[in-house]
């Protein structure tokens, strides 16, 4: 049976991991990170792009996973938009797929 100190230690450890996960998923965009729109297109960070693409149409990359099929490399990205919708983008390293 667990004693009180082990329960407290386990709860604090779980809370720490939860806090790290939330902070990782809610990180703000880096200065050099491109802007990604709803069609999985990347745009350079310029004043004109910020005016053309509204903030609700700018995605944040949550995760990227690479895999290989028939000797071709692909990547799958999960994007999150400010209204909590998610989009999956499939692309080859040198050319994006529709």
MOPAC internal coordinates of N, CA, C and O (Angstrom, degrees):
PM7 1SCF
backbone

  N    0.0000 0     0.00 0     0.00 0    0    0    0
  C    1.4522 1     0.00 0     0.00 0    1    0    0
  C    1.5320 1   108.81 1     0.00 0    2    1    0
  O    1.2310 1   120.91 1   -39.04 1    3    2    1
  N    1.3284 1   115.87 1   140.96 1    3    2    1
  C    1.4510 1   120.87 1  -179.08 1    5    3    2
  C    1.5196 1   110.46 1   -78.33 1    6    5    3
  O    1.2310 1   121.26 1   -43.04 1    7    6    5
  N    1.3215 1   115.19 1   136.96 1    7    6    5
  C    1.4533 1   117.06 1   175.15 1    9    7    6
  C    1.5345 1   108.96 1   -91.03 1   10    9    7
  O    1.2310 1   120.64 1    -7.14 1   11   10    9
  N    1.3124 1   116.39 1   172.86 1   11   10    9
  C    1.4581 1   122.77 1  -171.02 1   13   11   10
  C    1.5230 1   112.27 1   -61.22 1   14   13   11
  O    1.2310 1   118.79 1   141.43 1   15   14   13
  N    1.3164 1   119.91 1   -38.57 1   15   14   13
  C    1.4671 1   121.89 1  -178.10 1   17   15   14
  C    1.5277 1   111.48 1   -67.46 1   18   17   15
  O    1.2310 1   120.07 1   144.21 1   19   18   17
  N    1.3315 1   117.47 1   -35.79 1   19   18   17
  C    1.4662 1   119.91 1   177.75 1   21   19   18
  C    1.5207 1   111.21 1   -69.64 1   22   21   19
  O    1.2310 1   120.13 1   143.04 1   23   22   21
  N    1.3219 1   117.35 1   -36.96 1   23   22   21
  C    1.4530 1   121.27 1   177.85 1   25   23   22
  C    1.5322 1   110.10 1   -64.72 1   26   25   23
  O    1.2310 1   120.35 1   136.57 1   27   26   25
  N    1.3303 1   116.94 1   -43.43 1   27   26   25
  C    1.4645 1   121.27 1   178.41 1   29   27   26
  C    1.5244 1   110.15 1   -63.68 1   30   29   27
  O    1.2310 1   119.71 1   136.41 1   31   30   29
  N    1.3272 1   118.17 1   -43.59 1   31   30   29
  C    1.4679 1   121.94 1   179.32 1   33   31   30
  C    1.5250 1   110.86 1   -62.67 1   34   33   31
  O    1.2310 1   120.35 1   137.80 1   35   34   33
  N    1.3147 1   116.94 1   -42.20 1   35   34   33
  C    1.4580 1   121.04 1   178.67 1   37   35   34
  C    1.5268 1   111.00 1   -65.18 1   38   37   35
  O    1.2310 1   120.14 1   138.31 1   39   38   37
  N    1.3183 1   117.34 1   -41.69 1   39   38   37
  C    1.4604 1   121.19 1   178.95 1   41   39   38
  C    1.5266 1   111.24 1   -64.44 1   42   41   39
  O    1.2310 1   120.16 1   137.78 1   43   42   41
  N    1.3280 1   117.30 1   -42.22 1   43   42   41
  C    1.4604 1   120.38 1   178.99 1   45   43   42
  C    1.5313 1   111.67 1   -67.30 1   46   45   43
  O    1.2310 1   120.46 1   142.12 1   47   46   45
  N    1.3082 1   116.72 1   -37.88 1   47   46   45
  C    1.4647 1   120.07 1   176.99 1   49   47   46
  C    1.5198 1   110.75 1   -64.29 1   50   49   47
  O    1.2310 1   120.47 1   135.17 1   51   50   49
  N    1.3215 1   116.70 1   -44.83 1   51   50   49
  C    1.4654 1   120.84 1   178.64 1   53   51   50
  C    1.5229 1   110.78 1   -62.57 1   54   53   51
  O    1.2310 1   120.23 1   137.69 1   55   54   53
  N    1.3008 1   117.17 1   -42.31 1   55   54   53
  C    1.4569 1   121.62 1   178.87 1   57   55   54
  C    1.5285 1   110.91 1   -63.88 1   58   57   55
  O    1.2310 1   120.06 1   142.10 1   59   58   57
  N    1.3154 1   117.49 1   -37.90 1   59   58   57
  C    1.4670 1   120.97 1   177.64 1   61   59   58
  C    1.5181 1   111.46 1   -64.59 1   62   61   59
  O    1.2310 1   120.25 1   134.24 1   63   62   61
  N    1.3384 1   117.13 1   -45.76 1   63   62   61
  C    1.4606 1   120.19 1   178.49 1   65   63   62
  C    1.5322 1   110.95 1   -63.62 1   66   65   63
  O    1.2310 1   120.13 1   140.53 1   67   66   65
  N    1.3133 1   117.36 1   -39.47 1   67   66   65
  C    1.4546 1   121.06 1   177.91 1   69   67   66
  C    1.5280 1   110.31 1   -62.80 1   70   69   67
  O    1.2310 1   120.19 1   135.92 1   71   70   69
  N    1.3085 1   117.25 1   -44.08 1   71   70   69
  C    1.4647 1   121.56 1   178.89 1   73   71   70
  C    1.5146 1   112.26 1   -63.20 1   74   73   71
  O    1.2310 1   120.15 1   140.23 1   75   74   73
  N    1.3307 1   117.32 1   -39.77 1   75   74   73
  C    1.4625 1   120.47 1   178.19 1   77   75   74
  C    1.5261 1   110.31 1   -66.36 1   78   77   75
  O    1.2310 1   120.07 1   140.47 1   79   78   77
  N    1.3222 1   117.47 1   -39.53 1   79   78   77
  C    1.4575 1   120.68 1   178.95 1   81   79   78
  C    1.5126 1   111.98 1   -64.68 1   82   81   79
  O    1.2310 1   120.22 1   136.77 1   83   82   81
  N    1.3193 1   117.19 1   -43.23 1   83   82   81
  C    1.4611 1   121.01 1   179.19 1   85   83   82
  C    1.5252 1   110.34 1   -65.13 1   86   85   83
  O    1.2310 1   119.89 1   137.64 1   87   86   85
  N    1.3108 1   117.81 1   -42.36 1   87   86   85
  C    1.4632 1   119.79 1  -179.61 1   89   87   86
  C    1.5207 1   111.42 1   -67.56 1   90   89   87
  O    1.2310 1   119.88 1   145.75 1   91   90   89
  N    1.3294 1   117.84 1   -34.25 1   91   90   89
  C    1.4610 1   120.55 1   177.99 1   93   91   90
  C    1.5180 1   111.09 1   -68.31 1   94   93   91
  O    1.2310 1   119.83 1   136.50 1   95   94   93
  N    1.3227 1   117.93 1   -43.50 1   95   94   93
  C    1.4627 1   121.28 1  -177.67 1   97   95   94
  C    1.5221 1   113.33 1   -75.05 1   98   97   95
  O    1.2310 1   119.92 1   160.04 1   99   98   97
  N    1.3105 1   117.75 1   -19.96 1   99   98   97
  C    1.4576 1   119.26 1  -178.21 1  101   99   98
  C    1.5188 1   112.31 1  -107.95 1  102  101   99
  O    1.2310 1   119.85 1  -156.97 1  103  102  101
  N    1.3295 1   117.89 1    23.03 1  103  102  101
  C    1.4630 1   120.18 1  -179.97 1  105  103  102
  C    1.5132 1   110.09 1   -67.64 1  106  105  103
  O    1.2310 1   120.73 1   -33.36 1  107  106  105
  N    1.3103 1   116.22 1   146.64 1  107  106  105
  C    1.4577 1   119.96 1   178.00 1  109  107  106
  C    1.5176 1   109.70 1   -81.16 1  110  109  107
  O    1.2310 1   121.07 1   -16.10 1  111  110  109
  N    1.3141 1   115.55 1   163.90 1  111  110  109
  C    1.4583 1   120.48 1  -177.04 1  113  111  110
  C    1.5197 1   110.36 1   -68.60 1  114  113  111
  O    1.2310 1   121.18 1   -38.13 1  115  114  113
  N    1.3112 1   115.35 1   141.87 1  115  114  113
  C    1.4480 1   120.79 1   176.85 1  117  115  114
  C    1.5213 1   109.69 1   -75.47 1  118  117  115
  O    1.2310 1   120.44 1   -20.60 1  119  118  117
  N    1.3149 1   116.77 1   159.40 1  119  118  117
  C    1.4599 1   121.11 1  -175.97 1  121  119  118
  C    1.5264 1   111.91 1   -61.33 1  122  121  119
  O    1.2310 1   119.38 1   142.90 1  123  122  121
  N    1.3307 1   118.78 1   -37.10 1  123  122  121
  C    1.4503 1   120.76 1  -177.49 1  125  123  122
  C    1.5106 1   113.93 1   -93.34 1  126  125  123
  O    1.2310 1   119.72 1   178.61 1  127  126  125
  N    1.3194 1   118.14 1    -1.39 1  127  126  125
  C    1.4636 1   121.49 1  -177.24 1  129  127  126
  C    1.5229 1   110.19 1   -72.48 1  130  129  127
  O    1.2310 1   119.93 1   -48.23 1  131  130  129
  N    1.3451 1   117.74 1   131.77 1  131  130  129
  C    1.4714 1   119.11 1  -178.84 1  133  131  130
  C    1.5268 1   111.40 1   -70.41 1  134  133  131
  O    1.2310 1   121.29 1   -19.48 1  135  134  133
  N    1.3162 1   115.13 1   160.52 1  135  134  133
  C    1.4603 1   121.22 1   175.65 1  137  135  134
  C    1.5228 1   107.74 1   -88.61 1  138  137  135
  O    1.2310 1   119.87 1   -47.33 1  139  138  137
  N    1.3143 1   117.85 1   132.67 1  139  138  137
  C    1.4552 1   122.82 1   179.77 1  141  139  138
  C    1.5262 1   107.99 1  -114.55 1  142  141  139
  O    1.2310 1   120.99 1   -51.62 1  143  142  141
  N    1.3417 1   115.71 1   128.38 1  143  142  141
  C    1.4608 1   119.48 1  -179.11 1  145  143  142
  C    1.5290 1   110.31 1   -95.19 1  146  145  143
  O    1.2310 1   120.21 1     5.53 1  147  146  145
  N    1.3398 1   117.21 1  -174.47 1  147  146  145
  C    1.4609 1   121.88 1  -176.15 1  149  147  146
  C    1.5244 1   114.04 1   -68.74 1  150  149  147
  O    1.2310 1   119.85 1   165.56 1  151  150  149
  N    1.3238 1   117.89 1   -14.44 1  151  150  149
  C    1.4611 1   121.66 1   178.76 1  153  151  150
  C    1.5212 1   111.84 1  -100.43 1  154  153  151
  O    1.2310 1   119.98 1  -159.51 1  155  154  153
  N    1.3149 1   117.64 1    20.49 1  155  154  153
  C    1.4636 1   124.69 1   178.59 1  157  155  154
  C    1.5282 1   112.64 1    62.06 1  158  157  155
  O    1.2310 1   119.84 1  -155.76 1  159  158  157
  N    1.3203 1   117.90 1    24.24 1  159  158  157
  C    1.4592 1   120.56 1   176.97 1  161  159  158
  C    1.5156 1   109.80 1   -93.75 1  162  161  159
  O    1.2310 1   121.21 1   -41.24 1  163  162  161
  N    1.3198 1   115.28 1   138.76 1  163  162  161
  C    1.4631 1   120.97 1   178.88 1  165  163  162
  C    1.5224 1   109.48 1   -93.93 1  166  165  163
  O    1.2310 1   120.88 1   -37.67 1  167  166  165
  N    1.3241 1   115.92 1   142.33 1  167  166  165
  C    1.4634 1   122.54 1   178.66 1  169  167  166
  C    1.5255 1   108.04 1  -131.91 1  170  169  167
  O    1.2310 1   120.83 1   -35.53 1  171  170  169
  N    1.3256 1   116.02 1   144.47 1  171  170  169
  C    1.4631 1   120.59 1   175.34 1  173  171  170
  C    1.5299 1   108.85 1   -70.71 1  174  173  171
  O    1.2310 1   120.86 1   -29.21 1  175  174  173
  N    1.3263 1   115.95 1   150.79 1  175  174  173
  C    1.4620 1   120.86 1   180.00 1  177  175  174
  C    1.5235 1   110.22 1   -79.16 1  178  177  175
  O    1.2310 1   120.73 1   -84.55 1  179  178  177
  N    1.3198 1   116.20 1    95.45 1  179  178  177
  C    1.4588 1   121.52 1   175.14 1  181  179  178
  C    1.5242 1   108.75 1  -129.42 1  182  181  179
  O    1.2310 1   121.01 1   -14.36 1  183  182  181
  N    1.3123 1   115.68 1   165.64 1  183  182  181
  C    1.4654 1   120.28 1  -179.66 1  185  183  182
  C    1.5293 1   111.05 1   -62.79 1  186  185  183
  O    1.2310 1   120.42 1   142.71 1  187  186  185
  N    1.3427 1   116.81 1   -37.29 1  187  186  185
  C    1.4670 1   120.77 1  -179.22 1  189  187  186
  C    1.5320 1   111.26 1   -65.14 1  190  189  187
  O    1.2310 1   120.64 1   139.59 1  191  190  189
  N    1.3314 1   116.37 1   -40.41 1  191  190  189
  C    1.4660 1   120.39 1   179.59 1  193  191  190
  C    1.5225 1   110.32 1   -65.61 1  194  193  191
  O    1.2310 1   120.02 1   139.88 1  195  194  193
  N    1.3331 1   117.56 1   -40.12 1  195  194  193
  C    1.4650 1   120.13 1   177.71 1  197  195  194
  C    1.5246 1   111.19 1   -62.73 1  198  197  195
  O    1.2310 1   120.23 1   147.11 1  199  198  197
  N    1.3297 1   117.16 1   -32.89 1  199  198  197
  C    1.4603 1   120.06 1   178.51 1  201  199  198
  C    1.5332 1   111.33 1   -76.73 1  202  201  199
  O    1.2310 1   119.89 1   144.96 1  203  202  201
  N    1.3374 1   117.82 1   -35.04 1  203  202  201
  C    1.4649 1   121.22 1  -178.20 1  205  203  202
  C    1.5248 1   112.81 1   -76.44 1  206  205  203
  O    1.2310 1   120.45 1   139.81 1  207  206  205
  N    1.3246 1   116.74 1   -40.19 1  207  206  205
  C    1.4646 1   120.93 1  -176.71 1  209  207  206
  C    1.5289 1   108.30 1  -105.60 1  210  209  207
  O    1.2310 1   119.76 1   -68.69 1  211  210  209
  N    1.3225 1   118.06 1   111.31 1  211  210  209
  C    1.4622 1   119.89 1   179.85 1  213  211  210
  C    1.5271 1   111.71 1   -64.79 1  214  213  211
  O    1.2310 1   120.87 1   -21.74 1  215  214  213
  N    1.3092 1   115.94 1   158.26 1  215  214  213
  C    1.4656 1   122.15 1  -175.93 1  217  215  214
  C    1.5239 1   111.94 1   -58.18 1  218  217  215
  O    1.2310 1   119.09 1   144.68 1  219  218  217
  N    1.3373 1   119.34 1   -35.32 1  219  218  217
  C    1.4641 1   121.25 1  -179.05 1  221  219  218
  C    1.5212 1   112.29 1   -70.52 1  222  221  219
  O    1.2310 1   119.28 1   167.33 1  223  222  221
  N    1.3329 1   118.98 1   -12.67 1  223  222  221
  C    1.4599 1   122.42 1   177.94 1  225  223  222
  C    1.5282 1   112.02 1  -104.63 1  226  225  223
  O    1.2310 1   119.82 1  -168.60 1  227  226  225
  N    1.3127 1   117.95 1    11.40 1  227  226  225
  C    1.4608 1   122.34 1   178.22 1  229  227  226
  C    1.5236 1   109.02 1  -102.82 1  230  229  227
  O    1.2310 1   120.83 1   -55.17 1  231  230  229
  N    1.3242 1   116.03 1   124.83 1  231  230  229
  C    1.4573 1   121.18 1  -175.53 1  233  231  230
  C    1.5200 1   111.82 1   -97.73 1  234  233  231
  O    1.2310 1   121.68 1   -19.24 1  235  234  233
  N    1.3149 1   114.40 1   160.76 1  235  234  233
  C    1.4612 1   122.95 1   173.60 1  237  235  234
  C    1.5244 1   106.88 1  -118.66 1  238  237  235
  O    1.2310 1   120.41 1   -44.50 1  239  238  237
  N    1.3226 1   116.83 1   135.50 1  239  238  237
  C    1.4656 1   121.18 1   179.96 1  241  239  238
  C    1.5199 1   108.65 1   -78.19 1  242  241  239
  O    1.2310 1   120.51 1   -58.86 1  243  242  241
  N    1.3309 1   116.63 1   121.14 1  243  242  241
  C    1.4594 1   120.41 1   177.29 1  245  243  242
  C    1.5193 1   111.42 1   -90.80 1  246  245  243
  O    1.2310 1   120.59 1   134.91 1  247  246  245
  N    1.3215 1   116.47 1   -45.09 1  247  246  245
  C    1.4619 1   119.53 1  -178.63 1  249  247  246
  C    1.5210 1   109.61 1  -154.26 1  250  249  247
  O    1.2310 1   121.41 1   -27.75 1  251  250  249
  N    1.3305 1   114.91 1   152.25 1  251  250  249
  C    1.4599 1   122.24 1   176.27 1  253  251  250
  C    1.5127 1   107.84 1  -130.33 1  254  253  251
  O    1.2310 1   120.81 1   -47.58 1  255  254  253
  N    1.3260 1   116.06 1   132.42 1  255  254  253
  C    1.4570 1   121.33 1   180.00 1  257  255  254
  C    1.5269 1   108.75 1  -127.69 1  258  257  255
  O    1.2310 1   120.41 1   -51.21 1  259  258  257
  N    1.3231 1   116.82 1   128.79 1  259  258  257
  C    1.4624 1   121.33 1   179.25 1  261  259  258
  C    1.5259 1   109.67 1  -105.40 1  262  261  259
  O    1.2310 1   121.21 1   -33.79 1  263  262  261
  N    1.3319 1   115.29 1   146.21 1  263  262  261
  C    1.4531 1   120.49 1   178.14 1  265  263  262
  C    1.5204 1   108.76 1  -153.57 1  266  265  263
  O    1.2310 1   120.79 1   -10.22 1  267  266  265
  N    1.3312 1   116.09 1   169.78 1  267  266  265
  C    1.4557 1   121.74 1  -177.07 1  269  267  266
  C    1.5252 1   109.80 1  -128.23 1  270  269  267
  O    1.2310 1   120.41 1   -47.65 1  271  270  269
  N    1.3481 1   116.82 1   132.35 1  271  270  269
  C    1.4548 1   123.52 1   177.93 1  273  271  270
  C    1.5257 1   107.39 1  -134.51 1  274  273  271
  O    1.2310 1   120.54 1   -52.72 1  275  274  273
  N    1.3395 1   116.58 1   127.28 1  275  274  273
  C    1.4708 1   121.96 1   179.97 1  277  275  274
  C    1.5264 1   112.00 1    50.22 1  278  277  275
  O    1.2310 1   120.81 1  -133.69 1  279  278  277
  N    1.3134 1   116.06 1    46.31 1  279  278  277
  C    1.4673 1   123.62 1   179.18 1  281  279  278
  C    1.5225 1   113.79 1    60.80 1  282  281  279
  O    1.2310 1   119.59 1  -157.79 1  283  282  281
  N    1.3208 1   118.39 1    22.21 1  283  282  281
  C    1.4573 1   123.34 1   173.94 1  285  283  282
  C    1.5141 1   108.23 1  -117.02 1  286  285  283
  O    1.2310 1   120.71 1   -42.83 1  287  286  285
  N    1.3153 1   116.25 1   137.17 1  287  286  285
  C    1.4567 1   120.79 1   179.07 1  289  287  286
  C    1.5225 1   109.96 1   -92.22 1  290  289  287
  O    1.2310 1   120.99 1   -43.46 1  291  290  289
  N    1.3192 1   115.70 1   136.54 1  291  290  289
  C    1.4571 1   123.54 1   177.70 1  293  291  290
  C    1.5215 1   109.15 1  -131.73 1  294  293  291
  O    1.2310 1   120.96 1   -21.48 1  295  294  293
  N    1.3130 1   115.76 1   158.52 1  295  294  293
  C    1.4553 1   121.68 1   173.07 1  297  295  294
  C    1.5206 1   108.92 1  -131.22 1  298  297  295
  O    1.2310 1   121.28 1   -35.94 1  299  298  297
  N    1.3031 1   115.15 1   144.06 1  299  298  297
  C    1.4541 1   122.12 1   177.98 1  301  299  298
  C    1.5235 1   107.06 1  -120.59 1  302  301  299
  O    1.2310 1   120.90 1   -56.05 1  303  302  301
  N    1.3333 1   115.89 1   123.95 1  303  302  301
  C    1.4634 1   120.43 1  -179.61 1  305  303  302
  C    1.5142 1   110.05 1  -114.67 1  306  305  303
  O    1.2310 1   121.19 1   -40.25 1  307  306  305
  N    1.3095 1   115.33 1   139.75 1  307  306  305
  C    1.4581 1   121.82 1   173.39 1  309  307  306
  C    1.5221 1   107.31 1  -103.03 1  310  309  307
  O    1.2310 1   121.03 1   -60.71 1  311  310  309
  N    1.3327 1   115.64 1   119.29 1  311  310  309
  C    1.4623 1   121.90 1   179.95 1  313  311  310
  C    1.5179 1   109.20 1  -107.87 1  314  313  311
  O    1.2310 1   120.85 1   -33.59 1  315  314  313
  N    1.3240 1   115.97 1   146.41 1  315  314  313
  C    1.4630 1   120.78 1   177.47 1  317  315  314
  C    1.5215 1   108.52 1  -125.27 1  318  317  315
  O    1.2310 1   121.35 1   -47.31 1  319  318  317
  N    1.3295 1   115.01 1   132.69 1  319  318  317
  C    1.4518 1   121.28 1   178.91 1  321  319  318
  C    1.5243 1   109.44 1  -101.30 1  322  321  319
  O    1.2310 1   120.10 1   -18.09 1  323  322  321
  N    1.3448 1   117.42 1   161.91 1  323  322  321
  C    1.4697 1   120.44 1  -177.12 1  325  323  322
  C    1.5213 1   114.94 1   -57.32 1  326  325  323
  O    1.2310 1   119.36 1   154.74 1  327  326  325
  N    1.3428 1   118.82 1   -25.26 1  327  326  325
  C    1.4656 1   119.93 1   179.21 1  329  327  326
  C    1.5285 1   111.80 1   -89.74 1  330  329  327
  O    1.2310 1   120.26 1  -160.96 1  331  330  329
  N    1.3433 1   117.10 1    19.04 1  331  330  329
  C    1.4656 1   125.78 1   175.18 1  333  331  330
  C    1.5247 1   114.09 1    69.79 1  334  333  331
  O    1.2310 1   119.62 1  -163.93 1  335  334  333
  N    1.3125 1   118.33 1    16.07 1  335  334  333
  C    1.4597 1   119.19 1   172.63 1  337  335  334
  C    1.5215 1   108.91 1   -85.95 1  338  337  335
  O    1.2310 1   120.88 1   -30.21 1  339  338  337
  N    1.3053 1   115.93 1   149.79 1  339  338  337
  C    1.4531 1   121.29 1   179.97 1  341  339  338
  C    1.5187 1   110.85 1  -117.32 1  342  341  339
  O    1.2310 1   120.64 1   -31.93 1  343  342  341
  N    1.3242 1   116.39 1   148.07 1  343  342  341
  C    1.4561 1   122.77 1   179.80 1  345  343  342
  C    1.5189 1   107.54 1  -133.44 1  346  345  343
  O    1.2310 1   120.72 1   -43.70 1  347  346  345
  N    1.3311 1   116.23 1   136.30 1  347  346  345
  C    1.4607 1   121.23 1   174.08 1  349  347  346
  C    1.5225 1   108.69 1  -100.40 1  350  349  347
  O    1.2310 1   120.16 1   -50.19 1  351  350  349
  N    1.3204 1   117.30 1   129.81 1  351  350  349
  C    1.4594 1   122.59 1   177.95 1  353  351  350
  C    1.5197 1   108.56 1  -116.97 1  354  353  351
  O    1.2310 1   120.93 1   -54.09 1  355  354  353
  N    1.3284 1   115.84 1   125.91 1  355  354  353
  C    1.4566 1   122.41 1   177.38 1  357  355  354
  C    1.5259 1   107.80 1  -105.47 1  358  357  355
  O    1.2310 1   120.57 1   -50.16 1  359  358  357
  N    1.3401 1   116.52 1   129.84 1  359  358  357
  C    1.4515 1   118.83 1  -179.28 1  361  359  358
  C    1.5077 1   110.98 1  -151.49 1  362  361  359
  O    1.2310 1   122.03 1   -25.88 1  363  362  361
  N    1.3258 1   113.72 1   154.12 1  363  362  361
  C    1.4610 1   121.03 1   170.95 1  365  363  362
  C    1.5206 1   106.13 1   -87.53 1  366  365  363
  O    1.2310 1   119.63 1   -24.92 1  367  366  365
  N    1.3311 1   118.31 1   155.08 1  367  366  365
  C    1.4702 1   119.34 1  -175.94 1  369  367  366
  C    1.5219 1   114.61 1   -56.00 1  370  369  367
  O    1.2310 1   118.78 1   144.69 1  371  370  369
  N    1.3124 1   119.92 1   -35.31 1  371  370  369
  C    1.4596 1   120.49 1  -177.35 1  373  371  370
  C    1.5154 1   113.81 1  -106.23 1  374  373  371
  O    1.2310 1   119.35 1   171.15 1  375  374  373
  N    1.3265 1   118.85 1    -8.85 1  375  374  373
  C    1.4706 1   121.09 1  -179.77 1  377  375  374
  C    1.5218 1   109.42 1  -147.25 1  378  377  375
  O    1.2310 1   120.78 1   -51.92 1  379  378  377
  N    1.3294 1   116.12 1   128.08 1  379  378  377
  C    1.4651 1   120.49 1   178.11 1  381  379  378
  C    1.5051 1   110.93 1   -75.98 1  382  381  379
  O    1.2310 1   120.39 1   -37.27 1  383  382  381
  N    1.3038 1   116.86 1   142.73 1  383  382  381
  C    1.4638 1   122.36 1   175.96 1  385  383  382
  C    1.5234 1   108.19 1   -92.15 1  386  385  383
  O    1.2310 1   119.98 1   -26.53 1  387  386  385
  N    1.3366 1   117.64 1   153.47 1  387  386  385
  C    1.4786 1   118.85 1   178.72 1  389  387  386
  C    1.5188 1   111.28 1   -67.20 1  390  389  387
  O    1.2310 1   120.10 1   180.00 1  391  390  389

